Amino acid sequence: MEKLFSYGTLQQPDVQMATFGRVLEGTADALVGYVLTEVEITDEQVVRLSGKRFHPMLKYTRHSDDTVEGMVFQITAQELAQADVYEVSLYARKLAQLRSGGHAWIYAPVQID
């Protein structure tokens, strides 16, 4: 099983059903050293599915006081590949450490400053 940390639309049950064919159960956790910004999504299929033209985007600050709350989901390798398809090209999957001490995949900007 893979761990996926979601801070945005992958927490929405309708997006989960369309992406994974099931609603995911998760646990709350956070990323340390990040804040949220927004990015405009131009992929009409993703906008239709999420119901949102502007999606959250991580910005790495390196400041331990900055955190982004979200959910950690246990998913299969196949479901992780399906999440890759859902995320637009502005996002890249990267492994990150969570506040809990564990690690999970995150979708962050292709280039982290």
C-alpha positions as CSV (number, residue, x, y, z in Angstrom):
1,M,0.0,0.0,0.0
2,E,1.0,3.6,-0.7
3,K,0.4,6.6,1.5
4,L,-1.0,9.8,-0.2
5,F,-1.3,13.1,1.5
6,S,-4.1,15.3,0.2
7,Y,-4.6,18.9,1.0
8,G,-7.1,19.7,-1.8
9,T,-9.6,18.2,-4.2
10,L,-8.6,14.6,-3.7
11,Q,-10.3,14.9,-0.3
12,Q,-13.7,15.4,-2.1
13,P,-15.8,12.2,-2.1
14,D,-17.0,12.8,-5.7
15,V,-13.4,13.2,-6.9
16,Q,-12.4,10.1,-5.1
17,M,-15.2,8.1,-6.6
18,A,-14.3,9.3,-10.1
19,T,-10.6,8.8,-9.6
20,F,-10.4,5.6,-7.5
21,G,-13.9,4.1,-7.8
22,R,-14.4,4.3,-4.0
23,V,-14.4,6.8,-1.2
24,L,-11.2,6.8,0.8
25,E,-10.8,6.7,4.5
26,G,-7.9,8.7,5.9
27,T,-6.2,10.2,8.9
28,A,-5.5,13.8,9.6
29,D,-1.9,14.9,9.3
30,A,0.1,17.9,8.1
31,L,3.1,19.0,6.1
32,V,5.6,21.2,7.9
33,G,7.4,24.0,6.1
34,Y,4.7,24.6,3.5
35,V,1.8,27.1,2.9
36,L,-1.0,27.0,0.4
37,T,-1.4,29.2,-2.7
38,E,-3.7,28.7,-5.6
39,V,-3.3,27.8,-9.2
40,E,-5.8,28.1,-12.0
41,I,-6.7,24.8,-13.7
42,T,-7.3,24.9,-17.4
43,D,-8.1,21.2,-17.9
44,E,-11.9,21.3,-18.3
45,Q,-12.3,17.7,-17.2
46,V,-10.6,18.3,-13.9
47,V,-12.6,21.6,-13.4
48,R,-15.8,19.7,-14.1
49,L,-14.9,16.9,-11.8
50,S,-13.7,19.1,-8.9
51,G,-16.2,21.9,-9.4
52,K,-13.3,24.3,-9.0
53,R,-11.3,26.3,-11.5
54,F,-8.7,27.3,-8.8
55,H,-7.0,24.5,-6.9
56,P,-4.7,24.7,-3.9
57,M,-1.0,24.5,-4.5
58,L,1.8,24.0,-2.1
59,K,4.6,26.5,-1.6
60,Y,7.7,25.3,0.3
61,T,8.8,27.9,2.9
62,R,11.3,26.0,5.0
63,H,9.7,27.6,8.1
64,S,8.7,25.2,10.8
65,D,5.8,27.4,11.8
66,D,4.2,27.0,8.4
67,T,1.9,23.9,8.1
68,V,-0.6,22.6,5.6
69,E,-3.3,20.4,7.1
70,G,-4.7,17.5,5.1
71,M,-5.5,13.8,5.1
72,V,-3.3,10.7,4.6
73,F,-5.0,8.0,2.5
74,Q,-3.8,4.4,2.1
75,I,-4.1,3.5,-1.6
76,T,-2.8,0.9,-3.9
77,A,0.0,1.4,-6.4
78,Q,-2.7,1.3,-9.2
79,E,-4.7,4.0,-7.4
80,L,-1.6,6.1,-7.0
81,A,-1.1,5.9,-10.8
82,Q,-4.8,7.0,-11.2
83,A,-4.1,10.0,-9.0
84,D,-1.2,10.9,-11.3
85,V,-3.6,11.0,-14.2
86,Y,-6.1,13.2,-12.3
87,E,-3.4,15.8,-11.3
88,V,-2.6,18.3,-14.1
89,S,0.9,18.9,-15.3
90,L,1.5,21.8,-12.9
91,Y,1.8,19.2,-10.1
92,A,4.5,16.6,-9.6
93,R,4.4,13.7,-7.2
94,K,7.1,13.8,-4.5
95,L,7.7,12.0,-1.3
96,A,7.5,14.2,1.8
97,Q,7.8,13.8,5.6
98,L,4.7,14.5,7.6
99,R,4.3,16.2,11.0
100,S,3.5,12.7,12.4
101,G,7.0,11.6,11.4
102,G,5.8,9.3,8.6
103,H,6.2,9.8,4.8
104,A,3.6,10.1,2.1
105,W,3.3,11.1,-1.5
106,I,2.3,14.7,-2.1
107,Y,1.5,16.7,-5.3
108,A,3.6,19.8,-5.3
109,P,4.7,22.3,-7.9
110,V,6.8,20.8,-10.6
111,Q,9.5,23.2,-9.4
112,I,9.8,23.7,-5.6
113,D,11.7,26.9,-4.7
